[in-house]
Amino acid sequence: MGLAVAGPSLLVAAHGVVKYFSPAVDSFSEGRQFAFGLVAVAILAIFFLGAKLAL
């Protein structure tokens, strides 16, 4: 269950680091925060369901 939270959290952190160091990624993601949020929630839900089914 810890991976269900840690996995997406690390992906969001990695996106933040890449966005900080790459102007191309920063300009690409501008205005797409809602879509990134939806993807993050979907990934978290998939990880959570996978963890629940694995128990």
C-alpha positions, 0 to 999 in steps of 0.5 A: 500500500505504501507503493500506491502512495510513494510511486505517484508521489515520486512521479510528481516530484520527478516532473517538478525537477524536470520542469525546473531544469528544462524550459521546454517541459515548463512551457509545454506543461503551462496551462495543462495543470488540470490534465496533469492533476487528472493523470496523477489522480488516475495513476494513484487510483490504479496503484491503489486498486492494484494494492487492494487486489494484491492483498 
